[in-house]
């Protein structure tokens, strides 16, 4: 038994079962079904491992499975988000 997510105690078998039984094909779906990456480390240890398992099982490339990071379109001052109207 190979532990993938120590925070949520998720094994490789759990991930493979979620793919087979629930039809999970994305990391988001694995998060919903298993709580993968939602523990104390917020996926820093397990998401890449889970992505590799998902890629191997589904035949997809890692670039298809790992979502790209997108910065905000427009820079926003922090005070604006908090409702401060100082000028």
LOLUM-639394 format. One line per 8 residues: number of its first residue (from 1); their letters; for each residue x, y, z of C-alpha. Coordinates in Angstrom, 3 decimals. Each point is the difference from the previous one (the first is absolute). Layout:
BEGIN
NUM) a) X,Y,Z ~ ... $
! end
This chain:
BEGIN
1) xxxxxxxx) 0.000,0.000,0.000 ~ 1.591,3.240,-1.194 ~ -1.082,3.180,1.838 ~ -0.396,2.964,-2.350 ~ -1.597,2.622,2.279 ~ 1.152,-0.233,3.605 ~ -2.251,2.835,1.177 ~ -3.205,-1.735,-1.144 $
9) xxxxxxxx) 1.356,-3.587,0.163 ~ -0.634,-0.711,-3.703 ~ 1.742,-2.912,-1.692 ~ 0.812,-0.714,-3.629 ~ -2.697,-2.687,0.111 ~ -2.543,2.628,1.124 ~ 0.891,2.160,-3.003 ~ -0.192,-2.921,-2.433 $
17) xxxxxxxx) -3.362,-1.026,1.477 ~ -1.349,3.558,-0.389 ~ 1.084,0.006,-3.637 ~ -1.645,-3.384,-0.658 ~ -3.156,0.316,2.101 ~ -0.804,3.726,-0.249 ~ 1.559,0.728,-3.388 ~ 2.358,2.676,1.334 $
25) xxxxxxxx) 2.180,1.413,-2.780 ~ 1.220,3.260,1.573 ~ 1.677,1.087,3.211 ~ -3.080,2.083,0.832 ~ -2.181,-3.110,-0.132 ~ 2.449,-1.916,2.212 ~ -0.118,2.896,2.472 ~ -3.800,-0.157,0.092 $
33) xxxxxxxx) -0.168,-3.763,0.444 ~ 3.004,-0.607,2.280 ~ 0.888,3.409,1.543 ~ 3.383,-0.391,-1.679 ~ 2.212,3.037,0.587 ~ -2.332,1.550,2.555 ~ 2.005,-0.807,3.134 ~ 2.553,2.086,1.884 $
41) xxxxxxxx) 2.559,0.062,-2.839 ~ -2.634,1.083,-2.565 ~ 1.275,-2.507,-2.554 ~ 3.656,0.975,0.020 ~ 0.988,-3.625,0.526 ~ -2.713,-2.019,-1.697 ~ -1.417,1.821,-3.025 ~ 2.948,-0.697,-2.302 $
49) xxxxxxxx) 0.035,-3.670,1.016 ~ -3.762,-0.237,-0.548 ~ 0.340,1.748,-3.371 ~ 2.572,-2.579,-1.103 ~ -2.287,-2.850,1.078 ~ -2.930,1.620,-1.826 ~ 2.108,0.519,-3.152 ~ 1.193,-3.604,0.021 $
57) xxxxxxxx) -3.521,-1.382,0.549 ~ -1.834,2.258,-2.488 ~ 2.722,0.235,-2.660 ~ -0.002,3.797,0.197 ~ 3.142,2.129,0.134 ~ 0.907,1.857,3.193 ~ -0.512,3.313,-1.822 ~ -3.662,-0.967,-0.470 $
65) xxxxxxxx) -0.483,-0.935,3.652 ~ 1.890,2.689,1.899 ~ -1.872,3.290,-0.330 ~ 2.044,3.001,-1.048 ~ 0.354,2.857,2.448 ~ -1.585,3.202,-1.219 ~ 0.852,3.331,1.601 ~ -2.727,2.651,0.264 $
73) xxxxxxxx) -0.655,1.987,-3.178 ~ 0.287,3.361,1.721 ~ 2.092,0.973,3.010 ~ -2.211,0.963,2.947 ~ 1.029,1.809,3.186 ~ -0.630,-2.067,3.108 ~ -1.995,2.804,1.622 ~ -2.523,-0.093,-2.840 $
81) xxxxxxx) -0.787,-3.633,0.714 ~ -0.527,0.758,3.674 ~ -2.478,2.780,-0.714 ~ 2.304,2.904,0.917 ~ -0.749,3.176,-1.938 ~ 3.065,1.991,1.060 ~ 1.309,2.390,-2.624 $
! end
